[in-house]
Amino acid sequence: MDIRVLNYFVTIVQTKSISNAAQALHITQPTLSRQIRDLEEELETVLFHRGSREIQLTEDGQYLYNRAIEILTLVNKTEHSIRHSHEVSGELYIGMAESQSLDIIAKAIKHLIDKYPGIKVHTRSGNGNRIQEELDQGILDFGITFGPYDDRKYDSLPIKNRDQWGVLLPKGHPLTQIDSLELKDIINYPLIVSGQSNIDFTALAGLGDYEIVATYDLLFNASLLVKEGLGIALCLGGVIPTDYDQSQLDFVSFALENTDPLQVIWTKQNRQSALAKAFLTSLEETLKENYSELKKG
């Protein structure tokens, strides 16, 4: 596949027609149509449903579009890193878990953009599995994850974890009446849990039979299931707001303190851009400032 033709294909999808794409790309419509037909012949598939007023992707077309976005992002990042290897410029991609402890990351990003106003930072929410996968593919520059990671593949910078594990549940649930919640208190209720492969449920298994009725990548989706009464969600506090009058949900934290490590990770093999190095410097300085404030407090 030609990178140029992949860009043509993505432009067609995003502008919703071949004529719009041809105008945006400054090429003729017959030329663009021929390029797409050649691409379909090369891949031995059909990428678009013909005949509709707006472009509609086939299943293979949607798959190619998703992958083409990743490929073009990586190509653009690589080209920029080589051409501007000594300049703090361009775009930074950070995969982030859901956590109120990541306010420190927001401060570091703010300091970075204040210092280099021409840059752009993209944050992507996701669980640890997805973040590590996109780090390995070169889509992300940094990932922020909970729990263990492979230190043979990744360098890291630890962040103080201020999150607390607990359960998200409907208002008025019996567990809201327990002053000091423990794991044994939740196993009789249907559970909604994180789908991350590094989450360890052996502690639950030692307490007896339990039922997992659903898993989630992002807690917002799990909160909708909780509202519908499907079960209670095992999660970190502070991600879903519950302290307002119209909230249908409550969060009850466990008595046991959270000891999960939280860290920024990046691949050892990839050469870091000047922008990536500047972000690490900004983060280290922000962590020092924050630590000093905590000591004073």
C-alpha positions in Angstrom: 0.0 0.0 0.0 1.2 3.5 -0.9 1.1 6.1 1.9 -0.1 8.7 -0.6 -3.1 6.5 -1.5 -3.8 5.8 2.2 -4.0 9.6 2.7 -6.4 9.8 -0.3 -8.6 7.1 1.2 -8.7 8.8 4.7 -9.5 12.2 3.0 -12.5 10.6 1.2 -13.9 9.2 4.5 -13.4 12.5 6.3 -14.9 14.7 3.6 -17.7 12.2 3.0 -17.4 12.2 -0.8 -14.9 11.6 -3.6 -15.7 15.0 -5.2 -15.0 16.8 -1.9 -11.9 14.8 -1.4 -10.6 15.5 -4.9 -11.1 19.2 -4.3 -9.3 19.1 -1.0 -6.4 17.1 -2.5 -6.2 19.2 -5.6 -6.5 16.3 -8.0 -9.2 15.3 -10.5 -12.1 13.2 -9.4 -11.5 10.5 -12.1 -7.8 10.2 -10.9 -8.9 9.8 -7.3 -11.6 7.2 -8.2 -9.0 5.2 -10.2 -6.6 5.3 -7.2 -9.3 3.9 -4.9 -10.3 1.2 -7.4 -6.6 0.2 -7.7 -6.4 0.0 -3.9 -9.5 -2.2 -3.7 -8.0 -4.5 -6.3 -4.7 -4.6 -4.5 -6.5 -5.6 -1.2 -9.0 -7.8 -3.0 -12.0 -6.2 -1.2 -14.6 -3.4 -1.5 -14.0 -0.4 0.8 -17.1 1.7 0.1 -20.8 1.0 -0.4 -21.5 2.5 -3.8 -24.8 4.3 -4.6 -25.4 6.2 -1.3 -25.3 10.0 -1.2 -22.6 10.0 1.4 -19.6 7.7 1.6 -20.4 4.6 3.7 -17.6 2.2 4.6 -17.8 -1.5 4.4 -16.5 -3.6 7.3 -13.1 -3.9 5.6 -13.2 -0.2 4.8 -13.8 0.7 8.4 -10.9 -1.6 9.5 -8.6 0.0 6.9 -9.7 3.5 8.0 -8.8 2.8 11.6 -5.5 1.4 10.7 -4.7 4.1 8.2 -5.2 6.8 10.8 -2.6 5.0 13.0 -0.2 4.5 10.1 -0.4 8.1 8.9 0.0 9.4 12.5 3.1 7.3 12.9 4.5 8.4 9.5 3.9 12.1 10.3 5.5 11.7 13.8 8.5 10.0 12.4 9.0 12.5 9.6 8.7 15.4 12.0 11.0 13.9 14.6 13.8 13.4 12.0 13.3 16.8 10.3 13.1 18.7 13.6 15.1 16.5 15.9 16.6 19.5 17.8 13.4 21.6 17.9 10.8 21.5 20.7 7.9 21.5 18.3 5.1 19.3 16.8 2.6 17.1 18.6 2.8 14.9 21.7 0.6 11.8 22.2 -0.1 10.6 25.8 -2.3 7.6 26.7 -3.9 8.1 30.2 -5.7 5.9 32.6 -8.7 7.4 34.5 -7.4 8.8 37.8 -7.8 12.0 39.9 -4.0 11.6 40.6 -3.3 12.8 37.0 -3.9 16.4 37.9 -0.1 16.5 38.1 0.1 15.5 34.4 -2.3 18.3 33.6 -0.1 20.8 35.4 3.0 19.5 33.6 1.3 19.8 30.2 0.2 23.4 31.1 3.8 24.4 32.0 5.0 22.8 28.8 2.6 24.6 26.5 3.3 27.9 28.4 6.9 27.5 27.5 6.4 26.2 24.0 3.1 27.7 22.8 3.4 26.3 19.3 3.1 22.6 20.3 -0.1 20.5 20.6 -0.7 17.7 23.1 -3.1 14.9 22.4 -4.4 12.8 25.4 -6.1 9.4 24.8 -8.1 7.7 27.5 -7.7 3.9 27.7 -6.8 1.0 29.9 -3.3 -0.3 30.5 -3.5 -3.0 27.8 -4.5 -0.5 25.1 -2.0 2.1 26.2 0.9 -0.4 26.1 -0.2 -1.7 22.7 -0.1 1.8 21.2 3.2 2.6 22.9 4.7 -0.5 21.2 3.2 0.6 17.9 4.7 4.1 18.2 1.3 5.8 18.2 1.8 7.1 21.7 4.9 8.9 23.1 4.0 8.2 26.7 1.6 6.1 28.7 0.3 6.5 32.2 -0.7 3.2 33.8 -1.5 1.6 37.1 0.0 -1.6 38.4 3.0 -3.7 37.1 4.6 -3.2 33.7 7.5 -4.8 31.9 10.6 -2.8 32.9 12.6 -4.6 30.1 10.5 -2.8 27.5 9.7 0.5 29.2 11.4 3.2 31.1 9.3 4.9 33.8 8.8 7.9 36.1 6.7 7.1 39.2 3.8 9.3 40.3 2.4 9.4 43.8 -0.9 7.5 43.7 -3.6 9.3 45.7 -6.5 7.2 44.4 -8.6 5.0 46.6 -10.2 1.7 45.5 -13.9 1.2 46.2 -17.3 0.5 44.6 -19.6 2.7 42.5 -23.2 1.8 43.3 -26.7 3.2 43.1 -27.9 5.7 45.7 -29.4 3.9 48.7 -27.5 0.7 48.1 -27.0 -1.4 51.3 -23.2 -1.1 51.1 -23.5 2.7 51.7 -24.4 1.9 55.3 -21.1 0.1 56.0 -18.5 2.4 57.7 -15.4 0.4 56.9 -15.9 -1.5 53.6 -13.9 -4.7 52.9 -13.7 -7.0 49.9 -15.7 -9.7 51.7 -18.7 -7.2 51.8 -19.1 -7.0 48.0 -18.8 -10.6 46.8 -22.6 -11.3 47.2 -23.4 -8.6 44.6 -23.0 -8.8 40.8 -19.7 -7.1 40.0 -18.6 -4.9 37.1 -14.8 -4.8 36.9 -12.0 -3.4 34.8 -11.1 -5.5 31.8 -7.3 -4.9 32.2 -5.3 -8.1 32.1 -3.0 -6.9 34.9 -5.9 -6.6 37.5 -5.5 -9.4 40.0 -8.8 -10.9 41.3 -7.1 -13.6 43.5 -8.0 -11.7 46.6 -11.7 -12.0 45.7 -11.3 -15.7 44.9 -10.1 -16.4 48.4 -13.3 -15.0 49.9 -15.7 -17.3 48.2 -17.9 -17.4 45.1 -18.4 -14.2 43.2 -20.1 -13.2 39.9 -18.6 -10.8 37.3 -21.5 -9.7 35.1 -19.6 -7.2 32.9 -16.2 -5.6 32.3 -15.2 -2.0 31.3 -12.4 -0.1 29.7 -13.6 3.4 30.8 -15.5 3.9 34.0 -18.1 6.2 32.5 -19.5 3.2 30.5 -19.5 1.1 33.7 -21.4 3.9 35.5 -24.3 3.6 33.0 -24.5 -0.1 33.8 -24.6 0.6 37.5 -27.4 3.1 37.0 -29.4 0.5 35.2 -29.0 -1.9 38.2 -26.8 -4.4 36.5 -24.3 -4.5 39.4 -21.8 -2.6 41.3 -18.5 -1.4 39.8 -15.1 -2.1 41.4 -13.2 1.1 40.6 -11.1 4.0 41.7 -12.8 6.9 43.4 -13.0 10.5 42.1 -13.4 9.5 38.4 -17.2 9.6 38.3 -18.6 12.6 40.3 -21.2 11.5 42.9 -21.3 14.5 45.3 -24.1 16.5 43.8 -27.8 16.5 44.4 -29.0 14.9 41.2 -26.4 12.1 41.2 -27.9 8.6 41.0 -24.7 7.1 42.2 -22.5 6.8 45.3 -18.9 5.8 45.8 -17.8 3.8 48.9 -14.1 3.4 49.4 -12.4 0.3 50.9 -10.8 0.6 54.3 -7.6 -0.9 52.8 -5.2 1.7 51.4 -4.4 1.5 47.7 -0.8 0.4 47.1 -1.0 0.1 43.3 2.0 1.9 41.6 1.2 4.7 39.2 3.8 5.7 36.6 4.5 7.3 33.3 6.1 4.8 30.9 7.7 5.0 27.5 9.5 2.5 25.3 13.2 2.0 25.6 13.8 1.3 21.9 12.2 4.5 20.5 14.3 7.6 20.1 12.7 10.4 22.0 11.9 13.7 20.2 13.0 17.0 21.6 9.3 17.6 22.5 9.1 14.3 24.4 12.3 15.2 26.4 10.9 18.6 27.1 7.7 17.0 28.5 9.7 14.7 30.8 11.7 17.8 32.1 8.4 19.6 32.7 6.9 16.6 34.5 10.0 16.2 36.7 10.0 19.9 37.7 6.2 19.7 38.4 6.6 16.7 40.6 9.4 18.4 42.6 7.2 21.5 43.1 4.2 19.4 44.1 6.3 17.3 46.5 7.7 20.5 48.1 4.1 21.8 48.6 3.0 18.6 50.2 5.9 18.7 52.6 5.1 22.3 53.6 1.4 21.3 54.0 
